[in-house]
Amino acid sequence: MASEVSNKRVILKDFVIGRYPEESDMVLETGTIKLELPEDEKIVYVEDTAEGLEAAPAALIGLFSGRNIGKQVVRIAEI
């Protein structure tokens, strides 16, 4: 899944650049982070999906322990 970014600008709050920002693709400009988008101009995100309500406790524990990658989702029913 991908989301389009309006005006090709994203503002992130409480984002830590890291120790060596010159090594990243991000450029700091007066407190704003400019992101270089892929050529198709879409941001791609990853969903870590757990199936069923019985998987919710383990998914929550994994979320806070850093096991998941991307957005944590617990699917309890197919709509």
PyMOL CGO cylinders between C-alpha atoms (Angstrom):
from pymol import cmd
from pymol.cgo import CYLINDER

trace = [
    CYLINDER, 0.00, 0.00, 0.00, 1.17, 3.51, -0.70, 0.3, 1, 1, 1, 1, 1, 1,
    CYLINDER, 1.17, 3.51, -0.70, 0.03, 6.99, 0.27, 0.3, 1, 1, 1, 1, 1, 1,
    CYLINDER, 0.03, 6.99, 0.27, 0.49, 10.12, -1.79, 0.3, 1, 1, 1, 1, 1, 1,
    CYLINDER, 0.49, 10.12, -1.79, 2.16, 13.10, -0.14, 0.3, 1, 1, 1, 1, 1, 1,
    CYLINDER, 2.16, 13.10, -0.14, 0.54, 16.47, -0.72, 0.3, 1, 1, 1, 1, 1, 1,
    CYLINDER, 0.54, 16.47, -0.72, 2.98, 19.05, -2.12, 0.3, 1, 1, 1, 1, 1, 1,
    CYLINDER, 2.98, 19.05, -2.12, 5.85, 16.56, -1.62, 0.3, 1, 1, 1, 1, 1, 1,
    CYLINDER, 5.85, 16.56, -1.62, 6.40, 17.70, 1.97, 0.3, 1, 1, 1, 1, 1, 1,
    CYLINDER, 6.40, 17.70, 1.97, 6.15, 15.71, 5.16, 0.3, 1, 1, 1, 1, 1, 1,
    CYLINDER, 6.15, 15.71, 5.16, 6.58, 17.10, 8.66, 0.3, 1, 1, 1, 1, 1, 1,
    CYLINDER, 6.58, 17.10, 8.66, 7.66, 14.65, 11.33, 0.3, 1, 1, 1, 1, 1, 1,
    CYLINDER, 7.66, 14.65, 11.33, 7.48, 15.56, 15.02, 0.3, 1, 1, 1, 1, 1, 1,
    CYLINDER, 7.48, 15.56, 15.02, 9.78, 14.07, 17.65, 0.3, 1, 1, 1, 1, 1, 1,
    CYLINDER, 9.78, 14.07, 17.65, 11.90, 12.44, 14.95, 0.3, 1, 1, 1, 1, 1, 1,
    CYLINDER, 11.90, 12.44, 14.95, 15.49, 11.60, 15.77, 0.3, 1, 1, 1, 1, 1, 1,
    CYLINDER, 15.49, 11.60, 15.77, 17.85, 12.01, 12.82, 0.3, 1, 1, 1, 1, 1, 1,
    CYLINDER, 17.85, 12.01, 12.82, 20.64, 10.08, 14.40, 0.3, 1, 1, 1, 1, 1, 1,
    CYLINDER, 20.64, 10.08, 14.40, 24.22, 10.72, 15.17, 0.3, 1, 1, 1, 1, 1, 1,
    CYLINDER, 24.22, 10.72, 15.17, 25.42, 11.28, 11.60, 0.3, 1, 1, 1, 1, 1, 1,
    CYLINDER, 25.42, 11.28, 11.60, 22.66, 13.11, 9.67, 0.3, 1, 1, 1, 1, 1, 1,
    CYLINDER, 22.66, 13.11, 9.67, 25.04, 13.82, 6.78, 0.3, 1, 1, 1, 1, 1, 1,
    CYLINDER, 25.04, 13.82, 6.78, 24.95, 10.11, 5.97, 0.3, 1, 1, 1, 1, 1, 1,
    CYLINDER, 24.95, 10.11, 5.97, 21.18, 10.03, 5.53, 0.3, 1, 1, 1, 1, 1, 1,
    CYLINDER, 21.18, 10.03, 5.53, 19.07, 11.14, 2.57, 0.3, 1, 1, 1, 1, 1, 1,
    CYLINDER, 19.07, 11.14, 2.57, 17.36, 13.70, 4.78, 0.3, 1, 1, 1, 1, 1, 1,
    CYLINDER, 17.36, 13.70, 4.78, 18.31, 17.34, 4.83, 0.3, 1, 1, 1, 1, 1, 1,
    CYLINDER, 18.31, 17.34, 4.83, 17.71, 19.57, 7.84, 0.3, 1, 1, 1, 1, 1, 1,
    CYLINDER, 17.71, 19.57, 7.84, 16.33, 22.99, 6.98, 0.3, 1, 1, 1, 1, 1, 1,
    CYLINDER, 16.33, 22.99, 6.98, 15.35, 25.35, 9.80, 0.3, 1, 1, 1, 1, 1, 1,
    CYLINDER, 15.35, 25.35, 9.80, 13.77, 22.66, 11.95, 0.3, 1, 1, 1, 1, 1, 1,
    CYLINDER, 13.77, 22.66, 11.95, 12.03, 20.90, 9.05, 0.3, 1, 1, 1, 1, 1, 1,
    CYLINDER, 12.03, 20.90, 9.05, 13.06, 17.57, 7.54, 0.3, 1, 1, 1, 1, 1, 1,
    CYLINDER, 13.06, 17.57, 7.54, 12.81, 17.31, 3.77, 0.3, 1, 1, 1, 1, 1, 1,
    CYLINDER, 12.81, 17.31, 3.77, 12.41, 13.74, 2.53, 0.3, 1, 1, 1, 1, 1, 1,
    CYLINDER, 12.41, 13.74, 2.53, 13.55, 12.64, -0.88, 0.3, 1, 1, 1, 1, 1, 1,
    CYLINDER, 13.55, 12.64, -0.88, 10.71, 10.57, -2.30, 0.3, 1, 1, 1, 1, 1, 1,
    CYLINDER, 10.71, 10.57, -2.30, 11.15, 7.61, -4.64, 0.3, 1, 1, 1, 1, 1, 1,
    CYLINDER, 11.15, 7.61, -4.64, 10.75, 8.33, -8.35, 0.3, 1, 1, 1, 1, 1, 1,
    CYLINDER, 10.75, 8.33, -8.35, 7.05, 7.37, -8.31, 0.3, 1, 1, 1, 1, 1, 1,
    CYLINDER, 7.05, 7.37, -8.31, 6.55, 10.03, -5.57, 0.3, 1, 1, 1, 1, 1, 1,
    CYLINDER, 6.55, 10.03, -5.57, 4.82, 7.67, -3.15, 0.3, 1, 1, 1, 1, 1, 1,
    CYLINDER, 4.82, 7.67, -3.15, 5.69, 6.68, 0.38, 0.3, 1, 1, 1, 1, 1, 1,
    CYLINDER, 5.69, 6.68, 0.38, 5.49, 2.95, 0.98, 0.3, 1, 1, 1, 1, 1, 1,
    CYLINDER, 5.49, 2.95, 0.98, 4.83, 1.63, 4.46, 0.3, 1, 1, 1, 1, 1, 1,
    CYLINDER, 4.83, 1.63, 4.46, 4.94, -1.84, 5.96, 0.3, 1, 1, 1, 1, 1, 1,
    CYLINDER, 4.94, -1.84, 5.96, 2.14, -3.41, 8.00, 0.3, 1, 1, 1, 1, 1, 1,
    CYLINDER, 2.14, -3.41, 8.00, 2.88, -6.11, 10.57, 0.3, 1, 1, 1, 1, 1, 1,
    CYLINDER, 2.88, -6.11, 10.57, -0.45, -7.94, 10.74, 0.3, 1, 1, 1, 1, 1, 1,
    CYLINDER, -0.45, -7.94, 10.74, -1.49, -10.34, 13.50, 0.3, 1, 1, 1, 1, 1, 1,
    CYLINDER, -1.49, -10.34, 13.50, -4.55, -12.47, 12.79, 0.3, 1, 1, 1, 1, 1, 1,
    CYLINDER, -4.55, -12.47, 12.79, -7.30, -12.91, 15.39, 0.3, 1, 1, 1, 1, 1, 1,
    CYLINDER, -7.30, -12.91, 15.39, -8.15, -11.40, 18.75, 0.3, 1, 1, 1, 1, 1, 1,
    CYLINDER, -8.15, -11.40, 18.75, -6.15, -14.10, 20.51, 0.3, 1, 1, 1, 1, 1, 1,
    CYLINDER, -6.15, -14.10, 20.51, -3.00, -12.72, 18.82, 0.3, 1, 1, 1, 1, 1, 1,
    CYLINDER, -3.00, -12.72, 18.82, -3.56, -9.18, 20.19, 0.3, 1, 1, 1, 1, 1, 1,
    CYLINDER, -3.56, -9.18, 20.19, -1.61, -9.57, 23.48, 0.3, 1, 1, 1, 1, 1, 1,
    CYLINDER, -1.61, -9.57, 23.48, 1.48, -10.93, 21.71, 0.3, 1, 1, 1, 1, 1, 1,
    CYLINDER, 1.48, -10.93, 21.71, 1.21, -8.20, 19.06, 0.3, 1, 1, 1, 1, 1, 1,
    CYLINDER, 1.21, -8.20, 19.06, 1.06, -5.52, 21.76, 0.3, 1, 1, 1, 1, 1, 1,
    CYLINDER, 1.06, -5.52, 21.76, 4.05, -6.98, 23.58, 0.3, 1, 1, 1, 1, 1, 1,
    CYLINDER, 4.05, -6.98, 23.58, 5.93, -7.16, 20.27, 0.3, 1, 1, 1, 1, 1, 1,
    CYLINDER, 5.93, -7.16, 20.27, 5.04, -3.55, 19.53, 0.3, 1, 1, 1, 1, 1, 1,
    CYLINDER, 5.04, -3.55, 19.53, 6.62, -2.29, 22.75, 0.3, 1, 1, 1, 1, 1, 1,
    CYLINDER, 6.62, -2.29, 22.75, 9.61, -4.63, 22.59, 0.3, 1, 1, 1, 1, 1, 1,
    CYLINDER, 9.61, -4.63, 22.59, 10.53, -3.60, 19.03, 0.3, 1, 1, 1, 1, 1, 1,
    CYLINDER, 10.53, -3.60, 19.03, 9.70, -6.92, 17.36, 0.3, 1, 1, 1, 1, 1, 1,
    CYLINDER, 9.70, -6.92, 17.36, 7.36, -5.48, 14.75, 0.3, 1, 1, 1, 1, 1, 1,
    CYLINDER, 7.36, -5.48, 14.75, 8.36, -3.54, 11.64, 0.3, 1, 1, 1, 1, 1, 1,
    CYLINDER, 8.36, -3.54, 11.64, 6.14, -0.72, 10.43, 0.3, 1, 1, 1, 1, 1, 1,
    CYLINDER, 6.14, -0.72, 10.43, 2.55, -0.34, 11.55, 0.3, 1, 1, 1, 1, 1, 1,
    CYLINDER, 2.55, -0.34, 11.55, 1.19, -3.02, 13.91, 0.3, 1, 1, 1, 1, 1, 1,
    CYLINDER, 1.19, -3.02, 13.91, -2.32, -4.21, 12.97, 0.3, 1, 1, 1, 1, 1, 1,
    CYLINDER, -2.32, -4.21, 12.97, -4.49, -6.84, 14.65, 0.3, 1, 1, 1, 1, 1, 1,
    CYLINDER, -4.49, -6.84, 14.65, -7.14, -8.11, 12.24, 0.3, 1, 1, 1, 1, 1, 1,
    CYLINDER, -7.14, -8.11, 12.24, -10.03, -9.55, 14.23, 0.3, 1, 1, 1, 1, 1, 1,
    CYLINDER, -10.03, -9.55, 14.23, -12.60, -9.86, 11.43, 0.3, 1, 1, 1, 1, 1, 1,
    CYLINDER, -12.60, -9.86, 11.43, -12.69, -9.65, 7.66, 0.3, 1, 1, 1, 1, 1, 1,
    CYLINDER, -12.69, -9.65, 7.66, -15.12, -6.96, 6.51, 0.3, 1, 1, 1, 1, 1, 1,
]
cmd.load_cgo(trace, "trace")
